[in-house]
Amino acid sequence: MISELRRSVVPFLLAAVMAATLPAVACRQSHPAAADASAPAQSNVQTAAQRPEPRPEDFDPTPATPPAMKLSGEKAFATLKEFVALGPRYLGSPGHAKAEQYILAHLEGAQVEQDQFKVQTAAGPFAMNNIIAKFPGKKDGILVLAGHYDTNLPLKDTTFIGANDGGSDVGLLLEFAAQLRQHPPEGYSVWLVFTDGEEATITWTDADSVYGAKHLAQRWQQDGTAQRVKAFLLLDMIGDRDLHFEHEANSTPWLYQVVRRAGQRLHLESHFSDRYGAIEDDHLPFRNAGIPVVDLIDLDYGFDNLYHHTTQDTPDKCSAQSLQITADVVAETLRALNTR
Ligand SMILES: [Zn+2]
């Protein structure tokens, strides 16, 4: 994502400063449904009203809960490096085509669907492709892990490769694919979604952003998939070697708390920041389709987010350890979501 996130830094800092004295203060610019994460969850999303709001503690695993998936941060990091070595992946570029082929080649053996479409962007017409890998489980319902693979069109004349921004989520999602292929889900189905066109083509606005997510969320709403999705976990910029997940205010409050409780059980609480602010990202169209969503993101990438959307977003700013932390938190969250 681009300037919207830059702008979001201000509410973050404000929230961080104000949190010290006014713990309940919410960012005014945040979504009303997420204005107070500690309040009983209420949603102003029409279709979400049909869903009963669960309590986060209802998802705490019991001794009978099966163990979490085991994933390798080292392997995810190796994939990140190989993937971003394909070059910039902006819309219409050779690197974008290579990225699609790379992802598809690493999903062999899975049920793969390509959501291909053409869209008029702010910078002209482009072909886009969301790639979805489905791993069927034994329970009726779907847990989605998602991340984007494109890089920024406005940075096309630079060496920007988005190691953390796009590369980290692809690296980790492909590690999930490798594990799910060997160990199919015992509970809910798991779908891995590689979105296209997340980045703005000129400047971040509601219209010029998250093109792939908007297209897929609309499809899922029309074909009934949205109602079968129990949770949508978005992974973005999760490879930062100095990893701190935001308390993201557009995320569904109860689901964010399920993720946070998973982190507590793993003694990874120090990687959860108390910065509270709204971020616009691929999760929004799915939230608007009535799906519970979380954006797992670290928007403090280098001092004052210095590496974000710059040519400094390279693999040496990321680490296998951070990918391992994210992998473990996500795996424990999937485990928790399967307790119900
Ligand atoms: Zn970005």
Residues whose N, C-alpha, C, O or C-beta is under 5 A from the ligand:
A	BS01	ZN	M1 I2 D165
